[in-house]
Amino acid sequence: MRNLKEISDVVASCAYPGIRISLGGTGWNSSHPWLQIEAEVVDRATGETRTMHGRKWLLSVHMTKSEVVQTAFLAVKTWLEHEAREAFTFEGCAVFSPHLSVDAISGLVHLRAFDERP
């Protein structure tokens, strides 16, 4: 890539059904653009449809076109995995939720709460 216009054109050419992939960070921080996923999803806590945003994926003007496209694909894959982790339940609990506290998970490790074969 050479400039933000080229990066913007590449990001605009990426698509996945039901998901918007947009470019940000092009104002005051134009040397560090990022892409972000956005979609309308049902909030599992309230049942209401809301616009949700994924994390920001840092891009660089030094990336190749392929690297930008691969980053967009990774953003979509991560979004879909996030949704799957929220939707999958065991005994009614989202045991793989991406929102579980790392401190709570660390506490389980310290308790040696493992399920292992003898």
TORPA-4810 file (N, C-alpha, C, O; in nm, 3 decimals):
<nodes>
NODE_1_0.085_-0.118_0.000_0.000_0.000_0.000_0.089_0.124_0.000_0.206_0.120_0.040_M
NODE_2_0.032_0.229_-0.044_0.107_0.353_-0.050_0.043_0.464_0.034_0.112_0.547_0.092_R
NODE_3_-0.091_0.464_0.039_-0.158_0.572_0.109_-0.294_0.527_0.163_-0.338_0.415_0.137_N
NODE_4_-0.359_0.615_0.237_-0.487_0.581_0.300_-0.597_0.557_0.197_-0.687_0.476_0.221_L
NODE_5_-0.592_0.625_0.085_-0.694_0.605_-0.020_-0.689_0.462_-0.071_-0.793_0.399_-0.089_K
NODE_6_-0.568_0.410_-0.094_-0.556_0.272_-0.140_-0.606_0.174_-0.034_-0.675_0.077_-0.065_E
NODE_7_-0.571_0.199_0.092_-0.618_0.112_0.201_-0.770_0.119_0.209_-0.836_0.016_0.223_I
NODE_8_-0.824_0.238_0.200_-0.970_0.257_0.205_-1.039_0.181_0.092_-1.142_0.118_0.115_S
NODE_9_-0.984_0.186_-0.028_-1.042_0.115_-0.142_-1.039_-0.037_-0.120_-1.134_-0.107_-0.155_D
NODE_10_-0.930_-0.087_-0.063_-0.920_-0.231_-0.037_-1.022_-0.272_0.068_-1.093_-0.371_0.050_V
NODE_11_-1.029_-0.198_0.178_-1.125_-0.231_0.285_-1.268_-0.224_0.230_-1.351_-0.309_0.264_V
NODE_12_-1.298_-0.125_0.147_-1.432_-0.111_0.089_-1.467_-0.227_-0.004_-1.584_-0.254_-0.028_A
NODE_13_-1.366_-0.296_-0.055_-1.389_-0.410_-0.144_-1.411_-0.541_-0.068_-1.447_-0.642_-0.128_S
NODE_14_-1.391_-0.538_0.062_-1.410_-0.658_0.144_-1.555_-0.664_0.193_-1.613_-0.561_0.230_C
NODE_15_-1.613_-0.784_0.193_-1.753_-0.796_0.234_-1.781_-0.931_0.297_-1.718_-1.032_0.265_A
NODE_16_-1.880_-0.931_0.388_-1.933_-1.053_0.448_-2.078_-1.025_0.480_-2.109_-0.918_0.532_Y
NODE_17_-2.170_-1.118_0.449_-2.313_-1.092_0.470_-2.347_-1.052_0.615_-2.308_-1.120_0.710_P
NODE_18_-2.418_-0.941_0.628_-2.465_-0.896_0.759_-2.362_-0.822_0.842_-2.390_-0.781_0.954_G
NODE_19_-2.242_-0.804_0.787_-2.134_-0.738_0.860_-2.080_-0.622_0.778_-2.057_-0.635_0.658_I
NODE_20_-2.061_-0.507_0.844_-1.998_-0.392_0.779_-1.851_-0.389_0.823_-1.821_-0.405_0.941_R
NODE_21_-1.764_-0.369_0.730_-1.620_-0.357_0.757_-1.583_-0.215_0.720_-1.592_-0.176_0.603_I
NODE_22_-1.540_-0.136_0.818_-1.511_0.004_0.789_-1.370_0.041_0.830_-1.306_-0.026_0.911_S
NODE_23_-1.323_0.149_0.771_-1.190_0.202_0.800_-1.204_0.320_0.893_-1.292_0.404_0.875_L
NODE_24_-1.118_0.326_0.993_-1.118_0.438_1.087_-0.976_0.486_1.111_-0.881_0.435_1.052_G
NODE_25_-0.965_0.585_1.198_-0.834_0.638_1.232_-0.771_0.718_1.121_-0.649_0.726_1.112_G
NODE_26_-0.854_0.777_1.036_-0.799_0.849_0.921_-0.794_1.000_0.944_-0.756_1.075_0.854_T
NODE_27_-0.832_1.045_1.064_-0.829_1.188_1.093_-0.696_1.228_1.153_-0.592_1.224_1.087_G
NODE_28_-0.699_1.265_1.279_-0.578_1.311_1.347_-0.472_1.202_1.355_-0.353_1.232_1.365_W
NODE_29_-0.514_1.076_1.350_-0.420_0.965_1.365_-0.405_0.890_1.233_-0.402_0.767_1.231_N
NODE_30_-0.394_0.964_1.125_-0.396_0.902_0.993_-0.276_0.814_0.964_-0.278_0.738_0.867_S
NODE_31_-0.172_0.821_1.046_-0.058_0.733_1.022_-0.083_0.592_1.078_-0.005_0.500_1.054_S
NODE_32_-0.194_0.576_1.151_-0.228_0.446_1.209_-0.376_0.414_1.185_-0.455_0.414_1.280_H
NODE_33_-0.414_0.387_1.060_-0.554_0.354_1.033_-0.589_0.217_1.092_-0.501_0.134_1.118_P
NODE_34_-0.718_0.195_1.112_-0.764_0.066_1.161_-0.894_0.030_1.092_-0.965_0.116_1.040_W
NODE_35_-0.923_-0.099_1.093_-1.054_-0.141_1.043_-1.133_-0.197_1.160_-1.077_-0.242_1.260_L
NODE_36_-1.265_-0.192_1.146_-1.353_-0.236_1.252_-1.479_-0.298_1.193_-1.531_-0.252_1.091_Q
NODE_37_-1.526_-0.403_1.261_-1.648_-0.473_1.222_-1.766_-0.410_1.296_-1.753_-0.368_1.411_I
NODE_38_-1.880_-0.404_1.228_-2.002_-0.353_1.288_-2.118_-0.434_1.234_-2.122_-0.467_1.115_E
NODE_39_-2.213_-0.467_1.321_-2.330_-0.544_1.276_-2.446_-0.524_1.370_-2.429_-0.486_1.486_A
NODE_40_-2.565_-0.550_1.319_-2.686_-0.548_1.401_-2.702_-0.688_1.459_-2.714_-0.785_1.384_E
NODE_41_-2.702_-0.699_1.591_-2.715_-0.829_1.656_-2.815_-0.819_1.770_-2.841_-0.711_1.823_V
NODE_42_-2.870_-0.933_1.807_-2.960_-0.938_1.921_-2.876_-0.947_2.047_-2.796_-1.039_2.063_V
NODE_43_-2.896_-0.851_2.136_-2.825_-0.851_2.264_-2.882_-0.966_2.348_-3.001_-0.967_2.378_D
NODE_44_-2.798_-1.061_2.384_-2.844_-1.179_2.457_-2.896_-1.145_2.596_-2.975_-1.221_2.652_R
NODE_45_-2.853_-1.034_2.653_-2.897_-0.995_2.787_-3.036_-0.930_2.783_-3.117_-0.953_2.872_A
NODE_46_-3.063_-0.847_2.679_-3.188_-0.772_2.676_-3.287_-0.823_2.571_-3.406_-0.795_2.580_T
NODE_47_-3.237_-0.897_2.472_-3.323_-0.943_2.363_-3.346_-0.837_2.257_-3.415_-0.862_2.158_G
NODE_48_-3.290_-0.719_2.276_-3.307_-0.609_2.180_-3.199_-0.615_2.073_-3.086_-0.658_2.098_E
NODE_49_-3.235_-0.570_1.952_-3.138_-0.561_1.844_-3.059_-0.432_1.862_-3.116_-0.324_1.880_T
NODE_50_-2.928_-0.445_1.858_-2.839_-0.330_1.876_-2.726_-0.336_1.775_-2.692_-0.442_1.723_R
NODE_51_-2.668_-0.220_1.748_-2.547_-0.213_1.667_-2.429_-0.243_1.758_-2.407_-0.175_1.858_T
NODE_52_-2.354_-0.345_1.722_-2.236_-0.382_1.801_-2.112_-0.359_1.715_-2.117_-0.371_1.593_M
NODE_53_-2.002_-0.327_1.781_-1.874_-0.301_1.714_-1.771_-0.400_1.765_-1.764_-0.428_1.884_H
NODE_54_-1.691_-0.452_1.673_-1.580_-0.537_1.711_-1.460_-0.453_1.751_-1.465_-0.330_1.750_G
NODE_55_-1.353_-0.521_1.785_-1.230_-0.452_1.822_-1.171_-0.379_1.702_-1.211_-0.405_1.588_R
NODE_56_-1.079_-0.291_1.726_-1.009_-0.220_1.619_-0.886_-0.300_1.579_-0.809_-0.345_1.664_K
NODE_57_-0.868_-0.317_1.447_-0.754_-0.391_1.392_-0.660_-0.290_1.328_-0.692_-0.232_1.224_W
NODE_58_-0.545_-0.270_1.390_-0.449_-0.173_1.341_-0.393_-0.212_1.204_-0.356_-0.327_1.181_L
NODE_59_-0.390_-0.115_1.115_-0.333_-0.134_0.981_-0.212_-0.043_0.968_-0.186_0.041_1.054_L
NODE_60_-0.139_-0.060_0.861_-0.022_0.023_0.834_-0.018_0.055_0.685_-0.059_-0.025_0.602_S
NODE_61_0.032_0.173_0.653_0.047_0.210_0.512_0.155_0.125_0.447_0.171_0.130_0.325_V
NODE_62_0.228_0.047_0.524_0.332_-0.040_0.471_0.280_-0.181_0.440_0.353_-0.263_0.386_H
NODE_63_0.153_-0.208_0.474_0.096_-0.341_0.448_0.072_-0.359_0.299_0.047_-0.264_0.225_M
NODE_64_0.081_-0.485_0.256_0.044_-0.516_0.119_-0.108_-0.525_0.110_-0.177_-0.532_0.212_T
NODE_65_-0.159_-0.524_-0.011_-0.302_-0.540_-0.033_-0.350_-0.672_0.029_-0.454_-0.675_0.094_K
NODE_66_-0.273_-0.778_0.010_-0.310_-0.909_0.065_-0.316_-0.905_0.218_-0.405_-0.967_0.278_S
NODE_67_-0.223_-0.834_0.280_-0.224_-0.825_0.426_-0.348_-0.751_0.478_-0.404_-0.789_0.580_E
NODE_68_-0.390_-0.648_0.407_-0.511_-0.575_0.447_-0.633_-0.666_0.434_-0.716_-0.671_0.525_V
NODE_69_-0.643_-0.737_0.322_-0.757_-0.827_0.301_-0.756_-0.940_0.405_-0.860_-0.975_0.459_V
NODE_70_-0.638_-0.996_0.434_-0.628_-1.102_0.534_-0.665_-1.051_0.673_-0.723_-1.124_0.752_Q
NODE_71_-0.632_-0.926_0.703_-0.669_-0.868_0.832_-0.821_-0.851_0.840_-0.880_-0.876_0.944_T
NODE_72_-0.883_-0.809_0.731_-1.029_-0.798_0.729_-1.093_-0.934_0.749_-1.191_-0.946_0.822_A
NODE_73_-1.039_-1.037_0.685_-1.092_-1.172_0.701_-1.076_-1.219_0.846_-1.167_-1.279_0.902_F
NODE_74_-0.961_-1.192_0.906_-0.938_-1.230_1.045_-1.035_-1.158_1.138_-1.082_-1.216_1.235_L
NODE_75_-1.063_-1.032_1.109_-1.160_-0.957_1.188_-1.299_-1.022_1.181_-1.368_-1.033_1.282_A
NODE_76_-1.338_-1.065_1.062_-1.468_-1.133_1.046_-1.468_-1.266_1.120_-1.563_-1.297_1.192_V
NODE_77_-1.361_-1.345_1.105_-1.352_-1.474_1.175_-1.359_-1.455_1.326_-1.427_-1.531_1.396_K
NODE_78_-1.290_-1.355_1.377_-1.291_-1.329_1.520_-1.429_-1.287_1.567_-1.475_-1.328_1.674_T
NODE_79_-1.497_-1.204_1.486_-1.634_-1.163_1.517_-1.726_-1.285_1.525_-1.803_-1.300_1.620_W
NODE_80_-1.717_-1.372_1.425_-1.803_-1.491_1.422_-1.772_-1.584_1.539_-1.864_-1.642_1.598_L
NODE_81_-1.645_-1.600_1.572_-1.610_-1.683_1.688_-1.664_-1.620_1.816_-1.713_-1.692_1.904_E
NODE_82_-1.656_-1.490_1.829_-1.710_-1.419_1.945_-1.858_-1.450_1.961_-1.906_-1.482_2.070_H
NODE_83_-1.931_-1.439_1.849_-2.076_-1.467_1.853_-2.102_-1.614_1.890_-2.194_-1.642_1.966_E
NODE_84_-2.022_-1.706_1.836_-2.039_-1.848_1.868_-2.012_-1.874_2.015_-2.083_-1.952_2.078_A
NODE_85_-1.909_-1.810_2.071_-1.876_-1.829_2.212_-1.988_-1.777_2.302_-2.013_-1.834_2.409_R
NODE_86_-2.055_-1.670_2.260_-2.167_-1.618_2.338_-2.290_-1.707_2.327_-2.365_-1.723_2.423_E
NODE_87_-2.311_-1.766_2.210_-2.432_-1.844_2.184_-2.424_-1.988_2.235_-2.526_-2.047_2.270_A
NODE_88_-2.303_-2.045_2.238_-2.287_-2.184_2.281_-2.302_-2.191_2.433_-2.239_-2.116_2.507_F
NODE_89_-2.386_-2.285_2.478_-2.405_-2.301_2.622_-2.388_-2.446_2.665_-2.408_-2.538_2.586_T
NODE_90_-2.351_-2.464_2.788_-2.347_-2.594_2.855_-2.424_-2.576_2.984_-2.390_-2.491_3.067_F
NODE_91_-2.528_-2.657_3.001_-2.617_-2.646_3.117_-2.668_-2.503_3.134_-2.680_-2.452_3.246_E
NODE_92_-2.699_-2.439_3.019_-2.756_-2.305_3.021_-2.657_-2.192_3.041_-2.697_-2.076_3.047_G
NODE_93_-2.528_-2.223_3.051_-2.426_-2.119_3.073_-2.334_-2.107_2.952_-2.295_-2.208_2.893_C
NODE_94_-2.301_-1.985_2.917_-2.206_-1.960_2.808_-2.065_-1.979_2.863_-1.995_-1.883_2.895_A
NODE_95_-2.023_-2.106_2.873_-1.897_-2.140_2.939_-1.773_-2.094_2.862_-1.664_-2.088_2.918_V
NODE_96_-1.789_-2.062_2.734_-1.676_-2.012_2.654_-1.693_-1.865_2.618_-1.631_-1.816_2.524_F
NODE_97_-1.777_-1.794_2.693_-1.804_-1.653_2.665_-1.675_-1.572_2.658_-1.588_-1.586_2.744_S
NODE_98_-1.662_-1.486_2.556_-1.544_-1.400_2.547_-1.545_-1.290_2.653_-1.448_-1.216_2.667_P
NODE_99_-1.655_-1.280_2.728_-1.666_-1.176_2.830_-1.629_-1.225_2.969_-1.637_-1.150_3.066_H
NODE_100_-1.589_-1.352_2.980_-1.547_-1.402_3.110_-1.420_-1.330_3.155_-1.330_-1.304_3.075_L
NODE_101_-1.415_-1.299_3.281_-1.300_-1.228_3.338_-1.176_-1.316_3.338_-1.181_-1.430_3.384_S
NODE_102_-1.065_-1.262_3.288_-0.941_-1.339_3.294_-0.898_-1.361_3.438_-0.830_-1.460_3.468_V
NODE_103_-0.935_-1.271_3.529_-0.903_-1.290_3.670_-0.979_-1.409_3.727_-0.924_-1.487_3.804_D
NODE_104_-1.107_-1.424_3.689_-1.186_-1.538_3.736_-1.131_-1.668_3.677_-1.122_-1.769_3.747_A
NODE_105_-1.095_-1.667_3.549_-1.039_-1.786_3.485_-0.906_-1.821_3.551_-0.878_-1.939_3.575_I
NODE_106_-0.824_-1.722_3.578_-0.697_-1.744_3.645_-0.719_-1.808_3.782_-0.642_-1.895_3.824_S
NODE_107_-0.824_-1.765_3.851_-0.857_-1.823_3.982_-0.887_-1.971_3.970_-0.848_-2.049_4.057_G
NODE_108_-0.956_-2.012_3.863_-0.984_-2.154_3.842_-0.856_-2.232_3.816_-0.842_-2.345_3.863_L
NODE_109_-0.763_-2.173_3.742_-0.636_-2.239_3.717_-0.560_-2.258_3.848_-0.502_-2.364_3.872_V
NODE_110_-0.560_-2.154_3.932_-0.491_-2.164_4.060_-0.556_-2.269_4.151_-0.489_-2.328_4.235_H
NODE_111_-0.687_-2.291_4.133_-0.758_-2.395_4.210_-0.736_-2.534_4.150_-0.780_-2.634_4.206_L
NODE_112_-0.666_-2.538_4.035_-0.644_-2.661_3.960_-0.778_-2.727_3.925_-0.796_-2.847_3.942_R
NODE_113_-0.871_-2.646_3.876_-1.004_-2.693_3.838_-0.999_-2.747_3.696_-1.060_-2.691_3.605_A
NODE_114_-0.924_-2.858_3.678_-0.905_-2.917_3.547_-0.990_-3.044_3.533_-1.020_-3.110_3.632_F
NODE_115_-1.026_-3.075_3.412_-1.097_-3.198_3.379_-1.002_-3.280_3.293_-0.996_-3.262_3.171_D
NODE_116_-0.929_-3.371_3.357_-0.824_-3.446_3.288_-0.846_-3.596_3.299_-0.908_-3.645_3.394_E
NODE_117_-0.793_-3.668_3.201_-0.794_-3.814_3.209_-0.693_-3.860_3.312_-0.592_-3.794_3.333_R
NODE_118_-0.721_-3.974_3.378_-0.622_-4.028_3.475_-0.497_-4.077_3.405_-0.404_-4.125_3.470_P
</nodes>
